[in-house]
């Protein structure tokens, strides 16, 4: 009788571990697919090719906002269930490697998304204060912002002249940006 009870407990624990693994894979798949969709959605050439596809690429990210907390709670439920069963199994090196890889990738995804959520775009009429070159990188100065541009744009720009300027910058590094568009004003 005692042996049968132990076998039932082992089967129950095995079943919980299997469900925990499935919940983890669903959680990770949702996170990775949402991240990939978000990154592809920001790729501007897809927008020019097919705007509907561009909008659909954000769908996994929007769904993940609601699914990830739910899947995380399910996963944590199974983690707590496995701890209650007092499992004494040691993790294999393969499992430890997978865990470290998952944690590093999630930290990386969080860092990238955090950086991208701080991006801004500024458009306006500005006077180019100065232009300078560092190695093979070309920059123009607008107010306090150093804006990277192409060599062709750099050569066509005149200092102390007004231009219609469109550039991206990040609030985490507000003094640097990337030129999107520049056009001389009619003055």
Secondary structure as GFF3:
##gff-version 3
##sequence-region A 1 187
A	DSSP	alpha_helix	2	41	.	.	.	ID=ss1
A	DSSP	alpha_helix	44	49	.	.	.	ID=ss2
A	DSSP	alpha_helix	51	56	.	.	.	ID=ss3
A	DSSP	alpha_helix	59	84	.	.	.	ID=ss4
A	DSSP	alpha_helix	93	117	.	.	.	ID=ss5
A	DSSP	beta_strand	119	134	.	.	.	ID=ss6
A	DSSP	beta_strand	137	142	.	.	.	ID=ss7
A	DSSP	beta_strand	145	149	.	.	.	ID=ss8
A	DSSP	alpha_helix	151	156	.	.	.	ID=ss9
A	DSSP	beta_strand	162	170	.	.	.	ID=ss10
A	DSSP	beta_strand	173	184	.	.	.	ID=ss11
###
